[in-house]
Amino acid sequence: MSAPVPVNPSQGAQESQQAQQAQNKAGPTKSVQEATAATRIRTVKDLKEKAPDLYKETLKSVAWTIIRQLRKSARRLKEIQRKARQK
């Protein structure tokens, strides 16, 4: 029987890193279009596909606008109720 071959853990990490670098040079496995100032976005679906980061930020902005409007409406309703109780 032969003796076990010692494994160098850093060698495996180096091979993994090299494989990752080769994949990065080859590009992403999914076809992702890069959005520029000239990119036409006609639908929300287009935005999600062409500029996912902008899509996420747009959704956050819409959500915060809704939250702000709900809070404003709640304050207004409380004020109306407070005035009605005083009469």
C-alpha positions in Angstrom: 0.0 0.0 0.0 1.2 3.5 -0.7 1.4 6.2 1.9 -1.3 8.9 1.8 -0.4 12.0 -0.2 -0.4 15.1 2.0 -2.9 17.7 0.8 -1.8 21.3 0.7 -4.9 23.4 1.6 -3.6 26.5 -0.1 -3.2 24.6 -3.4 -6.9 23.9 -3.5 -7.7 27.5 -2.7 -5.3 28.7 -5.4 -6.9 26.4 -8.0 -10.4 27.6 -6.9 -9.3 31.3 -7.2 -7.8 30.6 -10.6 -11.0 29.0 -11.8 -13.0 32.0 -10.5 -10.7 34.4 -12.3 -11.0 32.4 -15.6 -14.8 32.5 -15.2 -14.8 36.3 -14.6 -12.7 36.9 -17.7 -15.1 34.8 -19.7 -18.0 36.9 -18.5 -21.1 36.0 -16.6 -23.0 32.9 -17.5 -26.2 34.8 -17.9 -26.5 37.4 -20.6 -26.8 40.8 -18.8 -27.0 43.9 -20.8 -25.1 47.0 -19.5 -27.4 50.0 -19.2 -26.1 53.3 -20.4 -27.6 56.8 -20.8 -28.7 55.8 -24.3 -30.5 52.6 -23.1 -34.2 52.7 -23.7 -36.4 51.3 -20.9 -40.0 51.0 -21.8 -41.3 48.8 -19.1 -40.6 47.8 -15.5 -39.5 44.4 -16.8 -36.9 46.1 -19.0 -35.7 48.1 -16.1 -35.4 45.0 -13.9 -33.4 43.1 -16.7 -31.2 46.0 -17.9 -30.5 47.8 -14.6 -31.3 45.6 -11.6 -29.7 48.0 -9.1 -31.7 50.9 -10.4 -34.8 48.8 -10.3 -34.2 47.9 -6.6 -33.6 51.6 -5.7 -36.7 52.6 -7.6 -38.8 50.1 -5.7 -37.3 51.4 -2.4 -38.2 55.0 -3.4 -41.8 54.0 -4.3 -42.1 52.1 -1.0 -40.8 55.1 1.1 -43.2 57.5 -0.8 -46.1 55.2 0.1 -45.0 55.0 3.8 -44.6 58.8 3.9 -48.1 59.4 2.5 -49.7 56.8 4.9 -48.0 58.6 7.9 -49.2 62.0 6.6 -52.8 60.6 6.2 -52.7 59.1 9.7 -51.5 62.4 11.3 -54.3 64.2 9.4 -56.9 61.7 10.6 -55.7 62.0 14.2 -55.9 65.7 14.0 -59.5 65.6 12.6 -60.5 63.1 15.4 -58.9 65.3 18.1 -60.8 68.4 16.9 -64.0 66.4 16.7 -63.6 65.4 20.4 -63.0 69.0 21.5 -66.4 70.2 20.1 
